[in-house]
């Protein structure tokens, strides 16, 4: 059984991690911003924590369900206008944030830190001229 303090830490970390990534999306005026990313990260961590506490042998199934469900949520941010597709990066960031929430829910703090840093770096690649041409 996970200690209440540890549960609190994981849920707060999930909220903060989702907020950092969502803030980047919000600053560049994308459809899913701070609140969406915070809720996805927090929700993913919460689902994992509840499963760890009640059905610890079912964690893999819950993780698969989160990945699938968030895929549908992300699909709602994608749209086509003329010959361009918009929202793919936002959909991917929502999906990645769910993964961060899962890692936090399982207590993998180093993995969370590395992932958040890498996600933020990846989201900045669009601002580098070389990557715009790709």
C-alpha positions in Angstrom: 0.0 0.0 0.0 1.3 3.4 -1.0 1.7 6.0 1.8 -0.7 9.0 1.7 2.3 11.4 1.5 3.7 9.5 -1.5 0.3 9.6 -3.2 0.1 13.3 -2.6 3.6 13.8 -4.1 2.8 11.8 -7.2 -0.4 13.6 -7.9 1.2 17.0 -7.4 4.1 16.1 -9.6 1.7 14.9 -12.3 -0.2 18.1 -12.1 3.0 20.2 -12.3 4.5 18.1 -15.1 1.4 18.4 -17.2 1.3 22.1 -16.5 4.8 22.7 -17.7 4.1 21.0 -21.0 0.6 22.5 -21.3 2.1 26.0 -20.7 4.3 25.6 -23.8 1.2 24.6 -25.9 -0.8 27.6 -24.4 2.0 30.1 -25.2 1.9 29.1 -28.9 -1.9 29.2 -28.9 -2.6 25.6 -29.5 -6.0 23.9 -28.8 -5.0 21.9 -25.8 -3.3 24.0 -23.2 -2.4 24.1 -19.6 -5.6 22.7 -18.1 -5.9 19.9 -20.7 -2.3 18.7 -20.2 -2.6 19.0 -16.4 -5.8 17.0 -16.3 -4.5 14.3 -18.7 -1.3 13.9 -16.7 -3.1 13.9 -13.3 -5.8 11.5 -14.6 -3.2 9.0 -15.9 -1.3 9.1 -12.6 -4.6 8.7 -10.7 -5.7 5.7 -12.7 -2.4 4.0 -12.1 -2.4 4.8 -8.4 -6.0 3.5 -7.9 -5.1 0.3 -9.8 -1.9 -0.2 -7.7 -4.0 0.1 -4.6 -6.9 -2.1 -5.6 -5.8 -4.4 -8.4 -2.0 -4.4 -8.6 -1.9 -7.3 -11.1 -4.0 -5.3 -13.6 -1.6 -2.3 -14.0 -0.6 -3.3 -17.6 -4.2 -3.4 -18.7 -4.9 0.0 -17.2 -1.9 1.5 -18.9 -3.1 0.0 -22.3 -6.5 1.6 -21.7 -5.0 5.0 -20.9 -2.8 4.9 -24.1 -5.9 4.0 -26.2 -8.3 6.4 -24.5 -5.9 9.3 -24.8 -5.4 8.5 -28.4 -9.0 9.2 -29.0 -8.8 12.5 -27.0 -5.8 13.6 -29.1 -7.6 12.7 -32.3 -10.1 15.4 -31.4 -7.4 18.0 -31.7 -6.5 17.0 -35.3 -8.3 18.7 -38.2 -7.7 19.2 -41.9 -8.0 22.6 -43.5 -7.5 22.8 -47.3 -4.3 20.8 -47.9 -2.9 21.1 -44.4 -3.3 19.0 -41.3 -3.3 20.8 -38.0 -3.1 19.6 -34.4 -0.8 16.6 -34.8 1.8 17.9 -32.4 -0.8 18.9 -29.8 -2.3 15.4 -30.1 1.1 13.8 -29.7 1.9 16.1 -26.7 -1.4 15.0 -25.0 -0.5 11.4 -25.6 3.1 11.9 -24.3 1.8 13.7 -21.2 -0.4 10.6 -20.5 2.8 8.6 -20.5 4.4 11.0 -18.1 1.4 10.6 -15.8 1.7 6.9 -16.0 5.4 7.1 -15.1 4.7 9.4 -12.1 1.8 7.1 -11.0 4.3 4.2 -10.9 6.8 6.3 -9.0 9.4 6.7 -11.7 10.5 10.3 -10.9 13.8 10.3 -12.9 11.9 9.0 -15.9 9.4 11.8 -15.5 12.0 14.5 -15.3 13.9 13.2 -18.3 10.6 12.8 -20.3 9.3 16.3 -19.5 12.6 17.9 -20.5 12.7 15.9 -23.7 9.1 16.8 -24.6 9.8 20.5 -24.0 12.9 20.3 -26.2 11.0 18.5 -28.9 8.2 21.1 -28.8 10.8 23.8 -29.3 12.3 22.2 -32.5 9.7 24.0 -34.6 11.5 27.3 -33.8 14.8 26.1 -35.3 15.0 26.9 -39.0 16.5 23.5 -40.0 13.5 21.7 -38.5 11.0 23.9 -40.2 12.2 22.8 -43.6 11.7 19.1 -42.8 
